[in-house]
Amino acid sequence: MKNSIIFLSISAVAVIAINSCDNVSKKNENGQTQLANPSNIVPNPAMSNPDKFAWDLFIQLSQASSENPKLTIWETWALAADVFVDPNVAPTWKPTTVKDIDNFETLPLQQFAHLGLDPKILFDPNSPTRNETRMNRVAFDFIVSNDLYNAQGLESVYASYPNKKIDLPVEAKEIKAIWATIETKDTARYHFALGKDGKTYYGLKGIHIITKDIPNWFWSTFEHMDNFEESEEFKKDKELLASKDSYGYDVNDMISDNLKNDLINHYCPTKIVKK
């Protein structure tokens, strides 16, 4: 991972830069959540304290991976595009060690359908954006062991419903991420990937973190601060998109003492940057 990941909660307008460190005891390569401040754990924090839980997930999964310190933990998970490839061959788990961002989708499939576009043009080398969907080992193993990587396996489940259901384990996690081209001068402000041409930089613009910590899945979204500066909607109605984060940021749009203490005391030395 680069020296820092710069990212922003979708509901806030400040930046946190989390320095990489080698001795972080709270991470888990499979993405299994180990909450900060374990002495203060409450029953099912995904439901009782969802804003804090979202930040814990984001910070933990953004730590450098042991597979490749230039990648975060979630970037080493299985790429969905590599799981649903050949319906006749079960995929095998192989952690990602090199980011092949040039071959990512330019738009998620559902957006192509919504826009009425032909899925055959899913990859456009001239598009300024790249998208990826990844799953941790728990989610991967469930899909493979239940033959859910092909149409026949999915049809079998639906034919047997409700006696047979698709219900992933509580440790299952997925990430959906979007990247966009950025200028070289902006790489210090982004977690970024370099294209094969050695000249095109893609900055991480936003991620969805999806976990099975609650029955109908826990969702949290984080976006880079530039998304708001570029958004016409934000310029027109800042109140609508103002911070609604009860844990990470206060009403004055400043990082909260709770989040600051978690970052400093339970992970590694942290630099806080205010825009």
Secondary structure, DSSP 8 states (H G I E B T S, - for coil): --SEEEE-BTT---EEEEE--S--TT--TT-----SSGGG--SSHHHHSHHHHHHHHHHHHTSB-SS-TTSBTGGGSEEHHHHSS-TTS--------S--GGGSBSS-HHHHHHHT--GGG---TT-SEEEEEEE-HHHHHHHHHTTTTSHHHHHHHHHHTTTS-----TT-EEEEEEEEEE-GGGGGGS-EEE-TTSS-EEEEEEEEEEE-SSTT-EEEEEE-THHHHT-HHHHH-TTTTS---TTTB-TTS-B-HHHHHHHHHHTS--EEE--
